[in-house]
Every structure is written in structure tokens, then in C-alpha cells.
Amino acid sequence: MKTLIVANWKMNPSTKKEAKKLFDSVRKSTKGIKNIEVVICPPFVYLSLFSGLKLGAQNVFYLSADRQVKKSGAFTGEVSPLMLKDLGVEYVIIGHSESRKYLNETDEVINKKIKESLLIGLKPILCVGETDEEKNSGKKLEVLEVQITQALKGVMKSEAKNIVIAYEPVWAIGTGNNCSVDETMSSILLIRKIISKLYNREIADTTKIIYGGSVDSKNTNSYITQTGVNGLLVGGASLNAEEFIEIIKSL
Ligand code: PEP
């Protein structure tokens, strides 16, 4: 299994020029790297400018018809899974804690987005993770169980292999307070147990689970070698070309 390194640029950078410069630096420096799958998730508006590295979107719309994909329609401001697929996008981040918080994305909406993305052939990166409060009140397992079970409701065994789960403790995102190796390892095991309960052991063992939350070039290697993750979701550090390249090269 190739290590998956996903860059989540969030709402950055502010200009097309800066976006192109960042993308090109990463593309040039990662040329020829075979054992790592690098995916760049820029804002929607930059997606069509890029080629030469795998792309992911940071969000997608759902058209609500269960297992029937409406290809387009009257949904002002939204972007469909088909539009992304047509641009050559391979992955889509769904259920990021910032979307849950600022866009009120619910587990039900996340589930619809996942199912429709899978139908079109996009690979969802489902983000899950507990808040500080949930962690301190011993609710981590419950939170992960609800988020994963609800998000994957109705997702068939045959589709599950195309899903990536990103364990992103909310308290670790953008704070510099990254999750410890031991805690990450125990969360990854919990997530595999939840998937095993939902599907089976084989799917649990082969599902790609990545970690996100204040990853940088100094802590990258310990996550990959000591926690059982299959990759990393990198936010802030992916906006600095040198640092992001260092993350990739440290593997
Ligand atoms: C993220 O938002 O997905 C993320 C991992 O951010 P950061 O690396 O900045 O904590």
C-alpha cells in the first residue's frame, strides 16, 4: 500500500499566481517519487489550473436522490461530483471539522455526499475526530462510532475500498498540539474495529486510514512508522512548499 499524503490547502492561497507557484514547486520536487501518493486539495477555483499531481476537492454537493445521480440542476453555488470527476479530480474531502462547524454539515449530509461521490467514481476522504471536550469527557469512541457509522450508512462492501478515513482530532487541527503517537495508534485501532463491525476484518485491515492535525516535517516519520496510519492529511504545513516537500522526503 502506498503512503498517502494529502495537502488540504483550505481557503488558501489568495491568488492564482501564488497557487500556481506552490503547486509547481511540489510537482517538480516530487517527480519520480514512487512509494508515496501525493494529493493536492486546493480551493475549487484552482482545480482546473493544475495537472501533473493527483487532485482532490475540499467539498462537493449532494443532489439528494438516493443512488440516483442528478448530473446538474438548480443548486446555486454548488459543485457536483460529476463536475469534479470531469476535471480529473480523484479524491474529495468530506466531513472536515471546519465544514461540520462553519457550514453545519451533519452526518446525514456527509453520508449523502459520500454515496454520491462513490457513485461517480470519486474517492471520499471522510474526516472524523473528537473535540477537546468530547475527549476530556471520555466520549472519543462514541463520537468516532457515530461519525463513521452514520457517514457510511448504505455504503456497500464493494464501495468501501474506495474510502479513505482521516482521523483528525479537532483539538489538534491548526493548533500545533499534535496527537501523540500512542493516542493516534489507539484511535486508529478503534477506527479499524468500527469498520470491522460495519463490514468485515479484511475491509478493516485494508481501508486507508490517515492522520491529520498539526503534522509537520519533524513529526511525520513517527506517525508513519509507529502508529499504523497509511498516510497523513496536512493542512497548514502544506502551504509552505519547502516544508511540505520535506514532509514527503522524510518518508
Ligand atoms: C486539516 O485541517 O485537515 C489539518 C490537518 O490542518 P493542520 O495540519 O493545519 O492541523
py3Dmol code that shows the C-alpha trace and the ligand (Angstrom):
import py3Dmol

protein = """\
ATOM      1  CA  MET A   1       0.000   0.000   0.000  1.00  0.00           C
ATOM      2  CA  LYS A   2       1.441   3.391  -0.988  1.00  0.00           C
ATOM      3  CA  THR A   3       1.636   6.026   1.742  1.00  0.00           C
ATOM      4  CA  LEU A   4      -0.961   8.701   1.058  1.00  0.00           C
ATOM      5  CA  ILE A   5       0.000  12.316   1.695  1.00  0.00           C
ATOM      6  CA  VAL A   6      -2.872  14.742   1.198  1.00  0.00           C
ATOM      7  CA  ALA A   7      -2.449  18.515   1.191  1.00  0.00           C
ATOM      8  CA  ASN A   8      -5.503  20.409   2.386  1.00  0.00           C
ATOM      9  CA  TRP A   9      -4.927  23.992   1.307  1.00  0.00           C
ATOM     10  CA  LYS A  10      -8.237  25.118   2.812  1.00  0.00           C
ATOM     11  CA  MET A  11      -9.122  28.691   1.665  1.00  0.00           C
ATOM     12  CA  ASN A  12      -5.533  29.430   0.569  1.00  0.00           C
ATOM     13  CA  PRO A  13      -3.602  30.936  -1.125  1.00  0.00           C
ATOM     14  CA  SER A  14      -5.308  34.206  -2.032  1.00  0.00           C
ATOM     15  CA  THR A  15      -4.142  34.498  -5.620  1.00  0.00           C
ATOM     16  CA  LYS A  16      -3.884  32.300  -8.695  1.00  0.00           C
ATOM     17  CA  LYS A  17      -0.227  33.246  -9.037  1.00  0.00           C
ATOM     18  CA  GLU A  18       0.656  32.024  -5.550  1.00  0.00           C
ATOM     19  CA  ALA A  19      -1.399  28.859  -6.043  1.00  0.00           C
ATOM     20  CA  LYS A  20       0.434  28.028  -9.268  1.00  0.00           C
ATOM     21  CA  LYS A  21       3.818  28.680  -7.677  1.00  0.00           C
ATOM     22  CA  LEU A  22       3.051  26.390  -4.733  1.00  0.00           C
ATOM     23  CA  PHE A  23       1.667  23.631  -6.936  1.00  0.00           C
ATOM     24  CA  ASP A  24       4.586  23.777  -9.360  1.00  0.00           C
ATOM     25  CA  SER A  25       7.187  23.606  -6.601  1.00  0.00           C
ATOM     26  CA  VAL A  26       5.549  20.496  -5.150  1.00  0.00           C
ATOM     27  CA  ARG A  27       5.118  18.915  -8.583  1.00  0.00           C
ATOM     28  CA  LYS A  28       8.732  19.462  -9.583  1.00  0.00           C
ATOM     29  CA  SER A  29      10.199  18.283  -6.293  1.00  0.00           C
ATOM     30  CA  THR A  30       8.110  15.126  -6.103  1.00  0.00           C
ATOM     31  CA  LYS A  31       8.727  13.979  -9.669  1.00  0.00           C
ATOM     32  CA  GLY A  32       9.835  10.371  -9.733  1.00  0.00           C
ATOM     33  CA  ILE A  33       8.700   9.550  -6.191  1.00  0.00           C
ATOM     34  CA  LYS A  34       7.046   6.158  -6.472  1.00  0.00           C
ATOM     35  CA  ASN A  35       6.249   4.945  -2.975  1.00  0.00           C
ATOM     36  CA  ILE A  36       4.112   7.927  -1.971  1.00  0.00           C
ATOM     37  CA  GLU A  37       0.801   9.075  -3.412  1.00  0.00           C
ATOM     38  CA  VAL A  38       0.671  12.854  -3.181  1.00  0.00           C
ATOM     39  CA  VAL A  39      -2.735  14.517  -3.488  1.00  0.00           C
ATOM     40  CA  ILE A  40      -3.279  18.270  -3.577  1.00  0.00           C
ATOM     41  CA  CYS A  41      -6.670  19.622  -2.471  1.00  0.00           C
ATOM     42  CA  PRO A  42      -6.819  23.291  -3.485  1.00  0.00           C
ATOM     43  CA  PRO A  43      -9.922  25.508  -3.431  1.00  0.00           C
ATOM     44  CA  PHE A  44     -12.381  24.693  -6.255  1.00  0.00           C
ATOM     45  CA  VAL A  45     -11.364  27.724  -8.308  1.00  0.00           C
ATOM     46  CA  TYR A  46      -7.804  26.485  -8.751  1.00  0.00           C
ATOM     47  CA  LEU A  47      -8.574  22.862  -9.635  1.00  0.00           C
ATOM     48  CA  SER A  48      -8.702  23.364 -13.377  1.00  0.00           C
ATOM     49  CA  LEU A  49      -5.316  25.125 -13.407  1.00  0.00           C
ATOM     50  CA  PHE A  50      -3.394  22.090 -12.267  1.00  0.00           C
ATOM     51  CA  SER A  51      -2.107  18.848 -13.744  1.00  0.00           C
ATOM     52  CA  GLY A  52       0.775  16.525 -13.030  1.00  0.00           C
ATOM     53  CA  LEU A  53      -0.201  15.611  -9.468  1.00  0.00           C
ATOM     54  CA  LYS A  54      -3.307  13.903  -8.134  1.00  0.00           C
ATOM     55  CA  LEU A  55      -6.058  16.295  -7.171  1.00  0.00           C
ATOM     56  CA  GLY A  56      -8.721  16.315  -4.507  1.00  0.00           C
ATOM     57  CA  ALA A  57     -11.571  18.735  -3.838  1.00  0.00           C
ATOM     58  CA  GLN A  58     -12.340  20.084  -0.392  1.00  0.00           C
ATOM     59  CA  ASN A  59     -16.085  19.649  -0.660  1.00  0.00           C
ATOM     60  CA  VAL A  60     -18.853  18.542  -3.026  1.00  0.00           C
ATOM     61  CA  PHE A  61     -22.605  18.908  -3.244  1.00  0.00           C
ATOM     62  CA  TYR A  62     -25.178  16.162  -2.893  1.00  0.00           C
ATOM     63  CA  LEU A  63     -28.209  16.111  -5.103  1.00  0.00           C
ATOM     64  CA  SER A  64     -30.274  14.167  -2.612  1.00  0.00           C
ATOM     65  CA  ALA A  65     -31.691  11.407  -4.812  1.00  0.00           C
ATOM     66  CA  ASP A  66     -30.581   8.176  -3.158  1.00  0.00           C
ATOM     67  CA  ARG A  67     -28.434   6.138  -5.537  1.00  0.00           C
ATOM     68  CA  GLN A  68     -29.553   8.197  -8.498  1.00  0.00           C
ATOM     69  CA  VAL A  69     -27.168  10.835  -9.613  1.00  0.00           C
ATOM     70  CA  LYS A  70     -28.649  14.035 -10.944  1.00  0.00           C
ATOM     71  CA  LYS A  71     -25.894  15.372 -13.142  1.00  0.00           C
ATOM     72  CA  SER A  72     -26.740  19.033 -12.818  1.00  0.00           C
ATOM     73  CA  GLY A  73     -29.518  21.275 -11.644  1.00  0.00           C
ATOM     74  CA  ALA A  74     -30.755  24.344  -9.832  1.00  0.00           C
ATOM     75  CA  PHE A  75     -28.348  24.343  -6.875  1.00  0.00           C
ATOM     76  CA  THR A  76     -26.874  27.827  -6.776  1.00  0.00           C
ATOM     77  CA  GLY A  77     -23.275  27.993  -5.695  1.00  0.00           C
ATOM     78  CA  GLU A  78     -22.693  24.252  -5.595  1.00  0.00           C
ATOM     79  CA  VAL A  79     -20.322  21.879  -7.386  1.00  0.00           C
ATOM     80  CA  SER A  80     -21.387  18.362  -8.328  1.00  0.00           C
ATOM     81  CA  PRO A  81     -19.358  15.145  -8.092  1.00  0.00           C
ATOM     82  CA  LEU A  82     -19.551  14.786 -11.878  1.00  0.00           C
ATOM     83  CA  MET A  83     -18.035  18.226 -12.444  1.00  0.00           C
ATOM     84  CA  LEU A  84     -15.092  17.250 -10.257  1.00  0.00           C
ATOM     85  CA  LYS A  85     -14.690  13.886 -11.939  1.00  0.00           C
ATOM     86  CA  ASP A  86     -14.771  15.553 -15.328  1.00  0.00           C
ATOM     87  CA  LEU A  87     -11.890  17.831 -14.286  1.00  0.00           C
ATOM     88  CA  GLY A  88      -9.788  14.809 -13.410  1.00  0.00           C
ATOM     89  CA  VAL A  89     -10.228  15.121  -9.661  1.00  0.00           C
ATOM     90  CA  GLU A  90      -9.748  11.775  -7.882  1.00  0.00           C
ATOM     91  CA  TYR A  91     -10.425  12.490  -4.203  1.00  0.00           C
ATOM     92  CA  VAL A  92     -12.834  14.630  -2.221  1.00  0.00           C
ATOM     93  CA  ILE A  93     -12.564  15.674   1.420  1.00  0.00           C
ATOM     94  CA  ILE A  94     -15.906  15.163   3.134  1.00  0.00           C
ATOM     95  CA  GLY A  95     -16.916  15.964   6.698  1.00  0.00           C
ATOM     96  CA  HIS A  96     -13.944  18.122   7.633  1.00  0.00           C
ATOM     97  CA  SER A  97     -14.441  19.525  11.143  1.00  0.00           C
ATOM     98  CA  GLU A  98     -14.383  23.044   9.692  1.00  0.00           C
ATOM     99  CA  SER A  99     -17.294  22.143   7.379  1.00  0.00           C
ATOM    100  CA  ARG A 100     -19.117  20.500  10.273  1.00  0.00           C
ATOM    101  CA  LYS A 101     -18.576  23.645  12.360  1.00  0.00           C
ATOM    102  CA  TYR A 102     -18.959  26.530   9.921  1.00  0.00           C
ATOM    103  CA  LEU A 103     -21.329  25.007   7.343  1.00  0.00           C
ATOM    104  CA  ASN A 104     -23.332  22.953   9.839  1.00  0.00           C
ATOM    105  CA  GLU A 105     -22.588  19.807   7.890  1.00  0.00           C
ATOM    106  CA  THR A 106     -24.423  16.934   9.558  1.00  0.00           C
ATOM    107  CA  ASP A 107     -23.667  13.213   9.487  1.00  0.00           C
ATOM    108  CA  GLU A 108     -26.730  12.812   7.247  1.00  0.00           C
ATOM    109  CA  VAL A 109     -25.418  15.300   4.679  1.00  0.00           C
ATOM    110  CA  ILE A 110     -21.955  13.752   4.891  1.00  0.00           C
ATOM    111  CA  ASN A 111     -23.484  10.350   4.155  1.00  0.00           C
ATOM    112  CA  LYS A 112     -25.222  11.696   1.038  1.00  0.00           C
ATOM    113  CA  LYS A 113     -22.042  13.339  -0.198  1.00  0.00           C
ATOM    114  CA  ILE A 114     -20.106  10.119   0.302  1.00  0.00           C
ATOM    115  CA  LYS A 115     -22.613   7.955  -1.531  1.00  0.00           C
ATOM    116  CA  GLU A 116     -22.929  10.279  -4.480  1.00  0.00           C
ATOM    117  CA  SER A 117     -19.187  10.741  -4.772  1.00  0.00           C
ATOM    118  CA  LEU A 118     -18.691   6.975  -4.806  1.00  0.00           C
ATOM    119  CA  LEU A 119     -21.354   6.554  -7.485  1.00  0.00           C
ATOM    120  CA  ILE A 120     -19.468   8.963  -9.731  1.00  0.00           C
ATOM    121  CA  GLY A 121     -16.114   7.339  -9.002  1.00  0.00           C
ATOM    122  CA  LEU A 122     -14.580   9.921  -6.653  1.00  0.00           C
ATOM    123  CA  LYS A 123     -12.742   8.639  -3.586  1.00  0.00           C
ATOM    124  CA  PRO A 124     -14.061  10.258  -0.416  1.00  0.00           C
ATOM    125  CA  ILE A 125     -11.649  11.221   2.351  1.00  0.00           C
ATOM    126  CA  LEU A 126     -14.000  11.053   5.314  1.00  0.00           C
ATOM    127  CA  CYS A 127     -12.790  13.208   8.204  1.00  0.00           C
ATOM    128  CA  VAL A 128     -13.689  12.139  11.718  1.00  0.00           C
ATOM    129  CA  GLY A 129     -12.449  13.121  15.136  1.00  0.00           C
ATOM    130  CA  GLU A 130     -13.404  14.242  18.606  1.00  0.00           C
ATOM    131  CA  THR A 131     -13.321  17.733  20.102  1.00  0.00           C
ATOM    132  CA  ASP A 132     -11.334  18.576  23.205  1.00  0.00           C
ATOM    133  CA  GLU A 133     -14.489  18.479  25.300  1.00  0.00           C
ATOM    134  CA  GLU A 134     -15.505  15.085  23.924  1.00  0.00           C
ATOM    135  CA  LYS A 135     -12.034  13.722  24.571  1.00  0.00           C
ATOM    136  CA  ASN A 136     -11.972  15.004  28.145  1.00  0.00           C
ATOM    137  CA  SER A 137     -15.372  13.546  28.905  1.00  0.00           C
ATOM    138  CA  GLY A 138     -14.337  10.106  27.641  1.00  0.00           C
ATOM    139  CA  LYS A 139     -16.558  10.220  24.563  1.00  0.00           C
ATOM    140  CA  LYS A 140     -13.968   9.606  21.848  1.00  0.00           C
ATOM    141  CA  LEU A 141     -15.073   6.080  20.978  1.00  0.00           C
ATOM    142  CA  GLU A 142     -18.734   7.063  20.912  1.00  0.00           C
ATOM    143  CA  VAL A 143     -18.017  10.069  18.670  1.00  0.00           C
ATOM    144  CA  LEU A 144     -15.926   8.053  16.216  1.00  0.00           C
ATOM    145  CA  GLU A 145     -18.500   5.276  16.149  1.00  0.00           C
ATOM    146  CA  VAL A 146     -21.393   7.635  15.396  1.00  0.00           C
ATOM    147  CA  GLN A 147     -19.477   9.669  12.799  1.00  0.00           C
ATOM    148  CA  ILE A 148     -18.241   6.613  10.895  1.00  0.00           C
ATOM    149  CA  THR A 149     -21.429   4.562  11.147  1.00  0.00           C
ATOM    150  CA  GLN A 150     -23.639   7.438  10.014  1.00  0.00           C
ATOM    151  CA  ALA A 151     -21.297   8.512   7.236  1.00  0.00           C
ATOM    152  CA  LEU A 152     -21.064   5.010   5.789  1.00  0.00           C
ATOM    153  CA  LYS A 153     -24.733   4.105   6.149  1.00  0.00           C
ATOM    154  CA  GLY A 154     -25.779   2.307   2.967  1.00  0.00           C
ATOM    155  CA  VAL A 155     -22.243   2.241   1.556  1.00  0.00           C
ATOM    156  CA  MET A 156     -21.746  -1.217   0.122  1.00  0.00           C
ATOM    157  CA  LYS A 157     -18.822  -3.534   0.815  1.00  0.00           C
ATOM    158  CA  SER A 158     -17.737  -3.231  -2.805  1.00  0.00           C
ATOM    159  CA  GLU A 159     -17.543   0.563  -2.441  1.00  0.00           C
ATOM    160  CA  ALA A 160     -15.792   0.639   0.938  1.00  0.00           C
ATOM    161  CA  LYS A 161     -12.364   0.036  -0.599  1.00  0.00           C
ATOM    162  CA  ASN A 162     -12.528   3.453  -2.247  1.00  0.00           C
ATOM    163  CA  ILE A 163     -12.949   5.292   1.028  1.00  0.00           C
ATOM    164  CA  VAL A 164     -10.132   6.877   2.983  1.00  0.00           C
ATOM    165  CA  ILE A 165     -10.743   7.751   6.614  1.00  0.00           C
ATOM    166  CA  ALA A 166      -8.881  10.715   8.049  1.00  0.00           C
ATOM    167  CA  TYR A 167      -8.597  10.690  11.828  1.00  0.00           C
ATOM    168  CA  GLU A 168      -8.417  14.358  12.712  1.00  0.00           C
ATOM    169  CA  PRO A 169      -8.891  15.159  16.383  1.00  0.00           C
ATOM    170  CA  VAL A 170     -10.442  18.617  16.278  1.00  0.00           C
ATOM    171  CA  TRP A 171      -8.202  19.854  19.097  1.00  0.00           C
ATOM    172  CA  ALA A 172      -5.113  19.012  17.053  1.00  0.00           C
ATOM    173  CA  ILE A 173      -6.094  20.876  13.897  1.00  0.00           C
ATOM    174  CA  GLY A 174      -4.135  24.053  13.326  1.00  0.00           C
ATOM    175  CA  THR A 175      -3.108  24.247  16.980  1.00  0.00           C
ATOM    176  CA  GLY A 176       0.441  22.899  16.943  1.00  0.00           C
ATOM    177  CA  ASN A 177      -0.834  20.433  19.562  1.00  0.00           C
ATOM    178  CA  ASN A 178      -0.478  17.266  17.512  1.00  0.00           C
ATOM    179  CA  CYS A 179      -1.879  13.968  18.761  1.00  0.00           C
ATOM    180  CA  SER A 180       0.676  11.732  20.479  1.00  0.00           C
ATOM    181  CA  VAL A 181       1.924   8.585  18.794  1.00  0.00           C
ATOM    182  CA  ASP A 182       0.246   6.366  21.417  1.00  0.00           C
ATOM    183  CA  GLU A 183      -3.081   8.118  21.216  1.00  0.00           C
ATOM    184  CA  THR A 184      -3.062   8.128  17.438  1.00  0.00           C
ATOM    185  CA  MET A 185      -2.296   4.421  17.415  1.00  0.00           C
ATOM    186  CA  SER A 186      -5.167   3.657  19.776  1.00  0.00           C
ATOM    187  CA  SER A 187      -7.584   5.792  17.727  1.00  0.00           C
ATOM    188  CA  ILE A 188      -6.550   4.062  14.510  1.00  0.00           C
ATOM    189  CA  LEU A 189      -7.227   0.697  16.156  1.00  0.00           C
ATOM    190  CA  LEU A 190     -10.642   1.909  17.323  1.00  0.00           C
ATOM    191  CA  ILE A 191     -11.457   3.030  13.790  1.00  0.00           C
ATOM    192  CA  ARG A 192     -10.406  -0.346  12.346  1.00  0.00           C
ATOM    193  CA  LYS A 193     -12.639  -2.076  14.924  1.00  0.00           C
ATOM    194  CA  ILE A 194     -15.586   0.108  13.929  1.00  0.00           C
ATOM    195  CA  ILE A 195     -15.040  -0.687  10.236  1.00  0.00           C
ATOM    196  CA  SER A 196     -14.706  -4.376  11.032  1.00  0.00           C
ATOM    197  CA  LYS A 197     -18.053  -4.279  12.825  1.00  0.00           C
ATOM    198  CA  LEU A 198     -19.656  -2.472   9.888  1.00  0.00           C
ATOM    199  CA  TYR A 199     -18.100  -4.654   7.159  1.00  0.00           C
ATOM    200  CA  ASN A 200     -15.518  -7.309   7.969  1.00  0.00           C
ATOM    201  CA  ARG A 201     -11.960  -7.797   9.144  1.00  0.00           C
ATOM    202  CA  GLU A 202     -10.465  -7.744   5.663  1.00  0.00           C
ATOM    203  CA  ILE A 203     -12.017  -4.393   4.804  1.00  0.00           C
ATOM    204  CA  ALA A 204     -10.960  -3.057   8.215  1.00  0.00           C
ATOM    205  CA  ASP A 205      -7.372  -4.101   7.623  1.00  0.00           C
ATOM    206  CA  THR A 206      -7.158  -2.726   4.103  1.00  0.00           C
ATOM    207  CA  THR A 207      -9.013   0.581   4.487  1.00  0.00           C
ATOM    208  CA  LYS A 208      -6.626   3.503   4.229  1.00  0.00           C
ATOM    209  CA  ILE A 209      -6.660   5.464   7.464  1.00  0.00           C
ATOM    210  CA  ILE A 210      -4.659   8.662   7.609  1.00  0.00           C
ATOM    211  CA  TYR A 211      -3.924  11.100  10.437  1.00  0.00           C
ATOM    212  CA  GLY A 212      -4.341  14.866  10.327  1.00  0.00           C
ATOM    213  CA  GLY A 213      -3.673  17.558  12.921  1.00  0.00           C
ATOM    214  CA  SER A 214      -0.579  19.780  13.115  1.00  0.00           C
ATOM    215  CA  VAL A 215       1.568  17.460  11.031  1.00  0.00           C
ATOM    216  CA  ASP A 216       4.977  18.851  10.111  1.00  0.00           C
ATOM    217  CA  SER A 217       8.279  17.589   8.758  1.00  0.00           C
ATOM    218  CA  LYS A 218       9.512  16.791  12.267  1.00  0.00           C
ATOM    219  CA  ASN A 219       6.637  14.562  13.384  1.00  0.00           C
ATOM    220  CA  THR A 220       5.795  12.943  10.025  1.00  0.00           C
ATOM    221  CA  ASN A 221       8.101   9.976  10.313  1.00  0.00           C
ATOM    222  CA  SER A 222       6.917   8.888  13.746  1.00  0.00           C
ATOM    223  CA  TYR A 223       3.297   8.845  12.594  1.00  0.00           C
ATOM    224  CA  ILE A 224       4.097   6.710   9.585  1.00  0.00           C
ATOM    225  CA  THR A 225       6.437   4.298  11.331  1.00  0.00           C
ATOM    226  CA  GLN A 226       4.806   3.999  14.757  1.00  0.00           C
ATOM    227  CA  THR A 227       1.045   4.479  14.641  1.00  0.00           C
ATOM    228  CA  GLY A 228      -0.325   2.191  11.953  1.00  0.00           C
ATOM    229  CA  VAL A 229      -1.598   5.040   9.757  1.00  0.00           C
ATOM    230  CA  ASN A 230      -1.425   4.741   5.985  1.00  0.00           C
ATOM    231  CA  GLY A 231      -0.745   8.392   5.389  1.00  0.00           C
ATOM    232  CA  LEU A 232      -1.281  11.962   6.519  1.00  0.00           C
ATOM    233  CA  LEU A 233      -3.617  14.872   5.885  1.00  0.00           C
ATOM    234  CA  VAL A 234      -1.598  18.047   6.057  1.00  0.00           C
ATOM    235  CA  GLY A 235      -3.174  21.487   6.459  1.00  0.00           C
ATOM    236  CA  GLY A 236      -1.016  24.452   7.440  1.00  0.00           C
ATOM    237  CA  ALA A 237       2.297  22.805   6.583  1.00  0.00           C
ATOM    238  CA  SER A 238       1.128  22.091   3.021  1.00  0.00           C
ATOM    239  CA  LEU A 239       1.053  25.822   2.263  1.00  0.00           C
ATOM    240  CA  ASN A 240       4.795  26.101   2.616  1.00  0.00           C
ATOM    241  CA  ALA A 241       6.329  24.331  -0.383  1.00  0.00           C
ATOM    242  CA  GLU A 242       9.647  23.619   1.337  1.00  0.00           C
ATOM    243  CA  GLU A 243       8.020  22.224   4.451  1.00  0.00           C
ATOM    244  CA  PHE A 244       5.545  20.081   2.504  1.00  0.00           C
ATOM    245  CA  ILE A 245       8.316  18.694   0.298  1.00  0.00           C
ATOM    246  CA  GLU A 246      10.345  17.983   3.430  1.00  0.00           C
ATOM    247  CA  ILE A 247       7.376  16.002   4.801  1.00  0.00           C
ATOM    248  CA  ILE A 248       7.292  13.882   1.662  1.00  0.00           C
ATOM    249  CA  LYS A 249      11.039  13.433   1.557  1.00  0.00           C
ATOM    250  CA  SER A 250      11.210  12.437   5.205  1.00  0.00           C
ATOM    251  CA  LEU A 251       9.393   9.210   4.318  1.00  0.00           C
TER     252      LEU A 251
END
"""
ligand_1 = """\
10
PEP
C -6.663 19.908 8.403
O -7.325 20.913 8.557
O -7.091 18.956 7.729
C -5.361 19.845 9.050
C -4.803 18.695 9.225
O -4.804 21.053 9.422
P -3.398 21.327 10.143
O -2.388 20.415 9.521
O -3.115 22.753 9.897
O -3.582 20.999 11.585
"""
view = py3Dmol.view(width=600, height=400)
view.addModel(protein, "pdb")
view.setStyle({"model": 0}, {"cartoon": {"style": "trace"}})
view.addModel(ligand_1, "xyz")
view.setStyle({"model": 1}, {"stick": {}})
view.zoomTo()
view.show()
